Amino acid sequence: MTKPSHTCYTVRPRGEGNKAFWARIGSAWVNHDGSFNVSLDAMPLDGKIVLRLRKDNENDGADQPEATEAVA
């Protein structure tokens, strides 16, 4: 199997003045036609998933990234 191109997160606010909590919930792959295959280990409570391009040295979501694109 090929390495995933994106990591899936659910992002939950922690209240005013606090950084949001990013929880890794799966991986995604880009198909030849530009569509995605998504494999989730958990479902987000609010129904929103944030996809981030994986970095070559990414450690399964250990870092807290900033949002680049959201998929509902």
DSSP file (Angstrom, degrees, kcal/mol; ACC not computed):
  #  RESIDUE AA STRUCTURE BP1 BP2  ACC     N-H-->O    O-->H-N    N-H-->O    O-->H-N    TCO  KAPPA ALPHA  PHI   PSI    X-CA   Y-CA   Z-CA
    1    1 A M              0   0    0      0, 0.0     2,-0.1     0, 0.0     0, 0.0   0.000 360.0 360.0 360.0 144.4    0.0    0.0    0.0
    2    2 A T        -     0   0    0      1,-0.1     3,-0.1     0, 0.0     0, 0.0  -0.376 360.0 -94.8 -77.2 159.3    1.2    3.5   -0.7
    3    3 A K        -     0   0    0      1,-0.1    -1,-0.1    -2,-0.1     0, 0.0  -0.503  48.0-102.4 -71.1 139.2    1.9    6.0    2.0
    4    4 A P        -     0   0    0      0, 0.0    25,-0.2     0, 0.0    -1,-0.1  -0.311  20.5-151.8 -62.4 147.2   -1.0    8.4    2.7
    5    5 A S  S    S+     0   0    0     23,-1.4    49,-2.6     1,-0.1     2,-0.3   0.693  76.7  33.0 -90.5 -22.1   -0.8   11.9    1.3
    6    6 A H  E     -AB  28  53A   0     22,-2.3    22,-2.1    47,-0.3     2,-0.4  -0.919  67.0-139.1-133.8 156.6   -2.9   13.5    4.0
    7    7 A T  E     -AB  27  52A   0     45,-2.6    45,-2.3    -2,-0.3     2,-0.4  -0.952  21.7-137.6-113.3 139.2   -3.6   13.2    7.7
    8    8 A C  E     +AB  26  51A   0     18,-2.5    17,-2.7    -2,-0.4    18,-1.2  -0.804  26.0 177.3 -99.6 135.8   -7.2   13.6    9.0
    9    9 A Y  E     -AB  24  50A   0     41,-2.4    41,-2.8    -2,-0.4     2,-0.4  -0.936  26.8-144.4-131.8 154.6   -7.9   15.5   12.2
   10   10 A T  E     -A   23   0A   0     13,-2.1    13,-2.6    -2,-0.3     2,-0.5  -0.973  23.3-153.3-110.5 138.5  -10.8   16.6   14.3
   11   11 A V  E     -A   22   0A   0     -2,-0.4    11,-0.2    11,-0.2    37,-0.1  -0.952  12.2-175.0-119.8 121.1  -10.3   20.1   15.8
   12   12 A R  E     -A   21   0A   0      9,-2.6     9,-3.3    -2,-0.5     2,-0.1  -0.948  23.8-123.6-118.6 133.3  -12.0   21.0   19.1
   13   13 A P        -     0   0    0      0, 0.0     7,-0.1     0, 0.0     6,-0.1  -0.378  10.9-158.2 -69.4 151.8  -11.9   24.4   20.7
   14   14 A R        -     0   0    0      1,-0.4     5,-0.1     4,-0.4     2,-0.1   0.220  54.5 -83.1-112.6  11.3  -10.7   24.6   24.3
   15   15 A G  S >  S-     0   0    0      3,-0.2     3,-2.0     2,-0.0    -1,-0.4  -0.257  70.6 -33.6 105.1 164.0  -12.3   27.9   25.2
   16   16 A E  T 3  S+     0   0    0      1,-0.3     3,-0.1    -2,-0.1     0, 0.0  -0.282 127.9  14.3 -60.5 132.9  -11.3   31.5   24.8
   17   17 A G  T 3  S+     0   0    0      1,-0.3     2,-0.3    -2,-0.0    -1,-0.3   0.359 105.9 102.4  85.7  -4.9   -7.6   32.2   25.0
   18   18 A N  S <  S-     0   0    0     -3,-2.0    -4,-0.4     1,-0.0    -1,-0.3  -0.849  75.6-110.2-111.4 148.0   -6.6   28.5   24.6
   19   19 A K        -     0   0    0     -2,-0.3    -1,-0.0    -5,-0.1     2,-0.0  -0.423  41.1-101.9 -70.8 149.5   -5.3   26.7   21.6
   20   20 A A        -     0   0    0     -7,-0.1     2,-0.6    -2,-0.1    -1,-0.1  -0.315  32.3-115.6 -68.3 154.7   -7.6   24.2   19.9
   21   21 A F  E     -A   12   0A   0     -9,-3.3    -9,-2.6     2,-0.0     2,-0.6  -0.851  25.2-157.9 -95.4 122.3   -7.1   20.5   20.4
   22   22 A W  E     -A   11   0A   0     -2,-0.6     2,-0.5   -11,-0.2   -11,-0.2  -0.897   9.2-172.2-102.2 117.7   -6.1   18.6   17.3
   23   23 A A  E     -A   10   0A   0    -13,-2.6   -13,-2.1    -2,-0.6     2,-0.3  -0.950  22.4-130.0-113.1 125.2   -6.8   14.9   17.4
   24   24 A R  E     +A    9   0A   0     -2,-0.5   -15,-0.3   -15,-0.2     3,-0.1  -0.570  33.2 167.4 -71.5 127.4   -5.5   12.6   14.6
   25   25 A I  E     -     0   0A   0    -17,-2.7    16,-3.8    -2,-0.3    17,-1.2   0.400  53.4 -43.1-124.4   0.3   -8.4   10.4   13.4
   26   26 A G  E     -AC   8  40A   0    -18,-1.2   -18,-2.5    14,-0.3     2,-0.3  -0.997  53.8 -87.9 167.1-166.1   -7.2    8.9   10.2
   27   27 A S  E     -AC   7  39A   0     12,-2.3    12,-3.0    -2,-0.3     2,-0.3  -0.911  23.4-156.4-136.6 160.7   -5.4    9.1    6.8
   28   28 A A  E     -AC   6  38A   0    -22,-2.1   -22,-2.3    -2,-0.3   -23,-1.4  -0.987   1.7-156.7-142.0 151.1   -6.3   10.0    3.2
   29   29 A W  E     - C   0  37A   0      8,-2.5     8,-2.4    -2,-0.3     2,-0.5  -0.966  19.3-128.2-126.2 141.5   -4.9    9.3   -0.2
   30   30 A V  E     - C   0  36A   0     -2,-0.4     6,-0.2     6,-0.2     2,-0.1  -0.782  24.9-142.2 -89.9 131.4   -5.3   11.3   -3.4
   31   31 A N    >   -     0   0    0      4,-3.5     3,-1.9    -2,-0.5    -1,-0.0  -0.376  29.6 -99.7 -84.2 168.7   -6.5    9.2   -6.4
   32   32 A H  T 3  S+     0   0    0      1,-0.3    -1,-0.1     2,-0.1    -2,-0.0   0.784 123.9  52.9 -59.8 -28.6   -5.3    9.8  -10.0
   33   33 A D  T 3  S-     0   0    0      2,-0.1    -1,-0.3     1,-0.0     3,-0.1   0.364 123.0-102.6 -91.3   6.0   -8.5   11.8  -10.8
   34   34 A G  S <  S+     0   0    0     -3,-1.9    -2,-0.1     1,-0.3     2,-0.1   0.331  83.9 122.4  92.2  -7.6   -8.0   14.1   -7.8
   35   35 A S        -     0   0    0     -5,-0.1    -4,-3.5     1,-0.1     2,-0.3  -0.285  56.3-119.7 -79.2 173.4  -10.6   12.5   -5.5
   36   36 A F  E     -C   30   0A   0     -6,-0.2     2,-0.5    -3,-0.1    -6,-0.2  -0.871  10.6-153.0-118.6 148.0   -9.7   11.1   -2.1
   37   37 A N  E     -C   29   0A   0     -8,-2.4    -8,-2.5    -2,-0.3     2,-0.4  -0.986  25.8-164.4-107.8 129.7   -9.9    7.7   -0.3
   38   38 A V  E     -C   28   0A   0     -2,-0.5     2,-0.5   -10,-0.2   -10,-0.2  -0.962  13.7-168.3-122.0 131.9  -10.2    8.3    3.4
   39   39 A S  E     -C   27   0A   0    -12,-3.0   -12,-2.3    -2,-0.4     2,-0.4  -0.964  14.3-165.7-119.5 113.1   -9.6    5.8    6.2
   40   40 A L  E     -C   26   0A   0     -2,-0.5   -14,-0.3   -14,-0.2     3,-0.1  -0.809  23.4-172.5-104.4 139.7  -10.9    6.9    9.6
   41   41 A D  S    S+     0   0    0    -16,-3.8     2,-0.3    -2,-0.4   -15,-0.2   0.565  82.6  13.0 -95.5 -16.3  -10.0    5.4   13.0
   42   42 A A  S    S-     0   0    0    -17,-1.2    -1,-0.2     0, 0.0   -17,-0.0  -0.967  75.6-119.5-153.3 160.3  -12.6    7.6   14.8
   43   43 A M        -     0   0    0     -2,-0.3     2,-0.2    -3,-0.1   -33,-0.1  -0.880  30.4-117.5-106.4 138.7  -15.5    9.9   13.9
   44   44 A P    >   -     0   0    0      0, 0.0     3,-0.6     0, 0.0     5,-0.1  -0.498  15.9-134.7 -72.2 143.9  -15.5   13.6   14.8
   45   45 A L  T 3  S+     0   0    0      1,-0.2   -35,-0.0    -2,-0.2    -2,-0.0   0.823 105.0  43.6 -67.5 -32.1  -18.3   14.7   17.1
   46   46 A D  T 3  S-     0   0    0      2,-0.2    -1,-0.2    -3,-0.0     3,-0.1   0.440 111.3-116.2 -95.6   0.1  -19.1   17.8   15.1
   47   47 A G  S <  S+     0   0    0     -3,-0.6     2,-0.4     1,-0.3    -2,-0.1   0.480  75.5 123.0  81.9   2.0  -19.0   16.0   11.7
   48   48 A K        -     0   0    0    -37,-0.1     2,-0.4    -5,-0.0    -1,-0.3  -0.820  39.7-170.1-103.7 137.9  -16.0   18.2   10.5
   49   49 A I  E     - D   0  71A   0     22,-2.1    22,-2.8    -2,-0.4     2,-0.5  -0.985   9.8-152.1-125.1 134.8  -12.7   16.7    9.3
   50   50 A V  E     -BD   9  70A   0    -41,-2.8   -41,-2.4    -2,-0.4     2,-0.5  -0.928  10.5-155.5-106.1 127.7   -9.6   18.7    8.6
   51   51 A L  E     -BD   8  69A   0     18,-1.6    18,-0.7    -2,-0.5    17,-0.4  -0.891  11.4-174.2-103.4 131.3   -7.1   17.3    6.0
   52   52 A R  E     -B    7   0A   0    -45,-2.3   -45,-2.6    -2,-0.5     2,-0.1  -0.978  30.9-111.8-123.1 137.1   -3.5   18.3    6.2
   53   53 A L  E     -B    6   0A   0     -2,-0.4   -47,-0.3   -47,-0.2     2,-0.2  -0.456  41.3-117.5 -59.9 134.2   -0.8   17.4    3.7
   54   54 A R        -     0   0    0    -49,-2.6     2,-0.3    -2,-0.1    -1,-0.1  -0.483  20.8-134.8 -74.2 146.4    1.6   15.0    5.4
   55   55 A K    >   -     0   0    0     -2,-0.2     3,-1.8     1,-0.1    -1,-0.0  -0.700  23.4-114.2 -94.0 154.0    5.2   16.0    5.9
   56   56 A D  T 3  S+     0   0    0     -2,-0.3    -1,-0.1     1,-0.3    -2,-0.0   0.833 118.9  39.4 -56.3 -33.5    8.0   13.6    5.0
   57   57 A N  T 3  S+     0   0    0      2,-0.0    -1,-0.3    -3,-0.0    -3,-0.0   0.175  84.2 145.2-103.2  16.9    9.0   13.5    8.7
   58   58 A E    <   -     0   0    0     -3,-1.8     2,-0.5     1,-0.1    -4,-0.0  -0.294  40.7-150.4 -62.7 137.3    5.4   13.5   10.1
   59   59 A N    >   -     0   0    0      1,-0.0     3,-1.1     0, 0.0    -1,-0.1  -0.515  57.3 -77.2-109.2  61.8    5.0   11.5   13.3
   60   60 A D  T 3  S-     0   0    0     -2,-0.5   -36,-0.2     1,-0.3    -2,-0.0   0.835  96.0 -47.2  50.6  42.5    1.3   10.4   13.1
   61   61 A G  T 3  S+     0   0    0    -38,-0.1    -1,-0.3     1,-0.1   -37,-0.2   0.667  93.2 137.9  82.4  16.5   -0.1   13.7   14.2
   62   62 A A    <   +     0   0    0     -3,-1.1     2,-0.1     2,-0.1    -2,-0.1   0.820  60.5  69.8 -66.0 -28.7    2.1   14.3   17.2
   63   63 A D  S    S-     0   0    0      1,-0.0    -5,-0.0     0, 0.0     0, 0.0  -0.470  87.4-123.1 -83.5 160.0    2.5   18.0   16.1
   64   64 A Q        -     0   0    0     -2,-0.1    -2,-0.1   -43,-0.0    -1,-0.0  -0.867  38.1-167.9-103.7  98.9   -0.4   20.5   16.3
   65   65 A P        -     0   0    0      0, 0.0     2,-0.3     0, 0.0     3,-0.0  -0.195  20.9-111.5 -81.2 173.3   -0.8   21.9   12.8
   66   66 A E        -     0   0    0      1,-0.1     2,-0.0    -2,-0.0     0, 0.0  -0.806  42.9 -95.3-100.8 149.5   -2.7   24.8   11.5
   67   67 A A        +     0   0    0     -2,-0.3     3,-0.1     1,-0.1   -15,-0.1  -0.340  42.7 167.4 -67.0 140.7   -5.8   24.2    9.2
   68   68 A T        +     0   0    0      1,-0.4     2,-0.3   -17,-0.4    -1,-0.1   0.640  68.8   1.3-119.2 -38.3   -5.3   24.3    5.5
   69   69 A E  E     -D   51   0A   0    -18,-0.7   -18,-1.6     2,-0.0    -1,-0.4  -0.988  61.7-150.6-151.9 145.8   -8.5   22.8    4.1
   70   70 A A  E     -D   50   0A   0     -2,-0.3     2,-0.4   -20,-0.2   -20,-0.2  -0.913   3.4-161.8-119.5 144.5  -11.7   21.5    5.7
   71   71 A V  E      D   49   0A   0    -22,-2.8   -22,-2.1    -2,-0.4    -2,-0.0  -0.990 360.0 360.0-123.8 129.9  -14.0   18.8    4.4
   72   72 A A              0   0    0     -2,-0.4    -1,-0.1   -24,-0.2   -22,-0.1   0.443 360.0 360.0 -97.6 360.0  -17.6   18.5    5.7
